[in-house]
Amino acid sequence: MMVLFLVGFWAATIYKRWQTTGLLITGIGTAVVLIGLVFYLTRQELWGQVGQFLSSQTQLSVAGWLAVVGLALAGGSYLTLRRAVP
């Protein structure tokens, strides 16, 4: 839940800093990266390996990965918000 909160906080920070244009560019950029990743995984037929990797994760390792993502989002939010104009 904390990671989802940080995703929303980062989106709000981007909106505060660059308004609608920044949020739109960030959303389109994220979508392009995700679509490119899915395209690559499909072309290389790596979905089986992705499934094996995901199924081999323990609860503790999933929490660790989410903690890393959360720290990255918190750091990105901090760096973005520090330059935002009130």
KOLRO-488539 format. One line per 5 residues: for each residue z, y, x of C-alpha. Coordinates in pm, 1 decimal. Layout:
N
Z,Y,X; ...
***
This chain:
86
0.0,0.0,0.0; 69.3,232.3,290.0; -284.8,187.1,424.0; -428.8,274.2,83.6; -207.2,583.3,72.5
-331.8,684.2,417.4; -695.0,637.3,311.6; -634.8,876.4,22.4; -441.9,1119.8,241.8; -719.3,1121.2,498.8
-977.4,1184.6,225.1; -766.3,1472.7,92.4; -734.1,1609.8,444.5; -1111.2,1596.8,493.6; -1156.0,1773.3,160.2
-905.4,2043.3,261.5; -1075.4,2097.4,597.3; -1447.2,2075.9,507.2; -1450.6,2083.9,126.0; -1699.7,1876.4,-73.5
-1967.5,1871.5,196.4; -1737.5,1708.9,451.4; -1613.0,1453.1,201.9; -1969.5,1367.4,99.1; -2087.6,1331.4,459.6
-1785.3,1116.0,545.2; -1843.9,893.2,241.6; -2213.6,851.4,314.3; -2141.7,784.8,682.9; -1882.0,521.6,597.8
-2120.6,355.4,350.9; -2402.0,349.9,608.6; -2174.7,190.7,870.3; -2050.4,-74.7,624.8; -2401.9,-153.4,503.1
-2518.9,-178.9,864.4; -2233.4,-417.1,943.9; -2313.5,-636.7,642.2; -2683.3,-633.1,736.3; -2602.1,-737.0,1093.7
-2368.5,-1015.5,984.2; -2628.0,-1143.8,739.1; -2918.4,-1130.8,985.6; -2718.0,-1311.7,1255.2; -2578.5,-1560.5,998.7
-2221.7,-1490.1,1109.7; -2050.8,-1507.0,770.0; -1915.4,-1854.4,843.6; -1742.3,-1726.6,1157.4; -1607.5,-1426.4,967.6
-1464.6,-1660.3,705.1; -1306.7,-1882.1,970.9; -1152.5,-1579.7,1141.0; -1011.0,-1444.3,815.9; -874.6,-1781.4,706.6
-704.8,-1835.7,1042.6; -498.6,-1515.4,1012.7; -128.1,-1542.7,938.0; 68.8,-1301.0,724.1; 211.3,-1141.4,1036.4
-130.2,-1092.1,1197.6; -270.6,-939.1,876.6; 25.9,-700.0,872.3; -45.0,-617.8,1236.6; -412.4,-545.0,1169.7
-317.8,-325.1,874.5; -62.9,-144.6,1091.9; -335.4,-68.1,1346.1; -564.3,62.8,1071.0; -276.6,267.7,929.9
-198.6,420.8,1268.3; -565.0,510.9,1317.6; -580.7,674.4,973.1; -254.1,860.2,1031.5; -376.8,986.3,1368.6
-710.8,1092.6,1222.5; -535.4,1271.0,936.7; -304.7,1450.1,1176.3; -588.7,1566.3,1399.9; -791.1,1683.2,1099.7
-503.9,1851.7,915.8; -388.9,2041.8,1219.6; -710.8,2245.3,1211.0; -721.3,2294.6,834.2; -692.2,2645.1,696.8
-420.6,2685.9,430.4
***
